[in-house]
C-alpha cells in the first residue's frame, strides 16, 4: 500500500481510534509454495493495550495448515470509502473536466504473528473477550469449558491471537488539495449523500482541521 506523507496517520491514536469500531477485515495468509495467498474475511477484537487482535475460525478451515507453516500474516481493514468524480477535484484556475477522479478511503494493515489457541480454557477466555467487545451490553451466556450452551462447541473451533508487529495506516482524503478544493469536495459529498459519503466527508473535515 502506497502511503504519501499527506495521507499518513497523524499518530497512533488516529488509526487506533478508527480501528476500535472497524472490526471486520480480511486476514491474508501465505499459501503453499506456488499457490496464491489465502484471504479470510472475519470479525476480530483489537486490544491496543496488549497489541493484539483476537478472532477464531472453524476447525476445518484450510488456513490452519498455512498458519502453522508460516505464522506471519496481515490483517487488512478498509472502510469509509467513496468515489470522487474528477470535476470535484479540479484546480480552481482550470477547467472542471481536467480534474482527476480518485477514491477516498481509510485503511489499516496490521502485520501480525499468529498464535494458535487450542487449550479449551484459553479458547473460552478468548471467546469471552471477543464477545465482550461486540456485545458490551451482554445478553449471551459466558463460554465455559464443559458447561452449556457453548462448552460442547469449543472442540469445533480454534482460537487465533494475532500479535501485532507492525502497522501501516492510510487516510486518503484530499490531503494535498487546497482548502478551496477540499471545501468543494465536502459540499459535493454532502449533496450526493451516497453510501460512505458521510463518513468520507467527516474524515476530510477532521483532517483538514488537524
C-alpha atoms as one frame of an Amber mdcrd trajectory, in Angstrom:
protein
   0.000   0.000   0.000   1.462   3.330  -1.092   1.198   5.976   1.632   2.010
   9.561   0.701   3.004  11.832   3.600  -0.279  13.761   3.362  -2.285  10.514
   3.661  -0.381   9.025   6.589  -1.964   8.719  10.029  -1.179  11.732  12.189
  -0.225   9.449  15.082  -1.051   6.031  16.513  -4.175   7.314  18.229  -5.786
   8.168  14.874  -5.700   4.647  13.475  -6.349   3.033  16.858  -9.475   5.141
  17.356 -10.674   4.223  13.866  -9.927   0.534  14.354 -11.908   0.435  17.589
 -15.179   0.459  15.649 -13.987  -1.002  12.351 -13.632  -4.587  13.467 -14.277
  -6.593  10.318 -11.401  -7.239   7.947  -9.560  -9.753   5.831  -6.755 -11.966
   7.080  -4.114 -12.658   4.424  -2.065 -15.824   4.966   0.706 -17.198   2.767
  -0.488 -20.203   0.809   1.566 -23.302  -0.083   4.506 -22.769  -2.478   3.233
 -21.939  -5.944  -0.257 -21.152  -4.669  -1.873 -17.737  -4.091  -2.403 -16.438
  -0.542  -5.460 -17.372   1.478  -7.746 -14.434   2.303 -10.264 -14.945   5.094
 -12.978 -12.367   5.941 -13.590 -12.208   9.694 -14.658 -10.234  12.716 -11.922
  -9.501  15.255 -11.428  -7.627  18.503  -8.375  -5.356  18.620  -6.796  -4.700
  22.018  -4.401  -1.712  21.829  -3.091  -2.235  25.355  -1.938  -5.773  24.583
  -1.087  -5.035  20.966  -3.104  -7.936  19.613  -6.245  -8.856  17.733  -8.413
 -11.807  18.726 -10.526 -13.995  16.497 -11.465 -17.631  15.902 -12.286 -19.905
  12.986 -13.882 -23.292  12.458 -11.524 -26.234  12.858 -11.993 -27.416   9.220
 -10.832 -24.032   7.849  -7.960 -24.544   5.355  -5.994 -21.652   6.875  -4.691
 -23.671   9.815  -2.070 -25.617   7.902  -0.847 -22.449   6.226  -0.654 -20.636
   9.577   1.338 -23.456  11.126   3.751 -23.367   8.168   4.137 -19.572   8.269
   2.577 -17.569  11.123   3.430 -14.152   9.641   0.159 -12.651   8.366  -1.540
  -9.358   7.506  -4.928  -8.279   8.829  -6.331  -5.666   6.436  -9.255  -3.345
   7.164 -10.664  -0.898   4.589 -13.778   1.260   5.000 -15.226   4.774   4.775
 -14.599   4.775   1.043 -16.174   6.951  -1.622 -15.642   7.606  -5.314 -14.727
  11.221  -6.064 -15.542  12.455  -9.598 -12.875  14.399 -11.468 -14.663  17.779
 -11.548 -14.810  17.844  -7.756 -11.004  17.810  -7.622 -10.334  20.288 -10.429
  -7.975  23.184  -9.737  -9.874  26.442  -9.241  -7.968  28.054 -12.125  -8.565
  25.240 -14.636 -11.477  23.641 -16.455 -13.579  21.277 -14.365 -13.169  18.452
 -16.893  -9.433  18.391 -16.172  -9.951  17.277 -12.590  -8.635  13.843 -11.661
 -11.101  11.219 -10.395  -9.969   9.350  -7.303 -11.018   7.175  -4.376 -11.234
   8.238  -0.757 -10.732   5.540   1.883  -9.310   4.663   5.260  -7.111   1.586
   5.531  -5.202  -0.076   8.345  -2.954  -3.050   7.752  -1.732  -4.920  10.822
   1.268  -7.124  10.279   0.944  -9.890  12.847   2.449 -13.072  14.140  -0.297
 -15.634  14.578  -0.556 -17.711  17.738  -2.967 -20.644  17.579  -5.075 -21.259
  20.662  -6.221 -24.842  21.274  -6.339 -25.132  25.065 -10.063 -25.229  25.988
  -9.739 -22.794  28.894  -7.735 -20.349  26.781 -10.237 -20.639  23.931 -13.087
 -19.891  26.318 -11.285 -16.811  27.630 -10.556 -15.620  24.086 -14.178 -16.041
  23.038 -15.438 -14.197  26.095 -13.118 -11.287  25.326 -14.244 -11.234  21.702
 -17.947 -11.404  22.548 -17.423  -8.748  25.215 -16.116  -6.420  22.523 -19.101
  -6.928  20.239 -21.756  -7.286  22.953 -20.764  -4.997  25.822 -24.433  -4.979
  26.803 -24.273  -8.737  27.443 -27.211 -10.961  26.608 -25.270 -14.165  25.873
 -24.095 -16.833  28.294 -20.386 -16.874  29.072 -18.305 -19.563  27.445 -17.093
 -22.118  29.981 -15.454 -25.487  29.445 -17.912 -28.332  29.963 -20.872 -26.042
  30.532 -23.923 -25.394  28.382 -24.616 -23.887  25.957 -21.181 -23.278  24.409
 -18.825 -25.671  26.161 -19.529 -28.530  23.788 -18.789 -26.278  20.790 -15.214
 -25.463  21.811 -13.796 -28.547  20.115 -15.172 -27.342  16.772 -13.131 -24.127
  16.662  -9.576 -22.923  17.107  -8.695 -19.553  18.579  -6.313 -17.130  16.951
  -4.318 -14.476  18.751  -2.686 -12.047  16.324   0.331 -10.339  17.886   0.797
  -7.016  16.086   4.380  -6.499  14.907   3.849  -3.582  12.516   1.174  -1.154
  11.354   0.535   0.701   8.099  -2.299   3.210   8.197  -3.668   5.491   5.498
  -6.408   8.111   5.426  -6.777   9.247   1.813  -8.987  12.323   1.925  -7.646
  15.086  -0.351  -4.750  15.800   1.971  -2.708  17.551  -0.703  -5.578  19.645
  -2.102  -6.141  23.321  -1.352  -8.675  24.415   1.237 -10.927  25.668  -1.565
 -10.939  22.288  -3.314 -11.482  20.398  -0.065 -14.441  22.620   0.781 -15.890
  21.926  -2.667 -15.482  18.178  -2.208 -17.042  18.293   1.255 -20.073  20.145
  -0.097 -20.405  17.719  -3.008 -20.232  14.685  -0.723 -22.962  16.154   1.479
 -25.140  16.876  -1.542 -24.680  13.435  -3.068 -25.317  11.569   0.193 -24.422
   8.151  -1.181 -23.150   5.120   0.762 -19.922   6.067   2.501 -20.166   9.766
   1.627 -20.952  10.973   5.151 -18.038   9.045   6.680 -15.653  10.208   3.950
 -16.752  13.819   4.443 -16.221  13.511   8.192 -12.648  12.333   7.654 -11.983
  15.111   5.147 -13.203  17.807   7.527 -11.490  16.273  10.553  -8.113  16.010
   8.862  -8.427  19.471   7.339  -8.579  20.894  10.836  -5.760  18.752  12.228
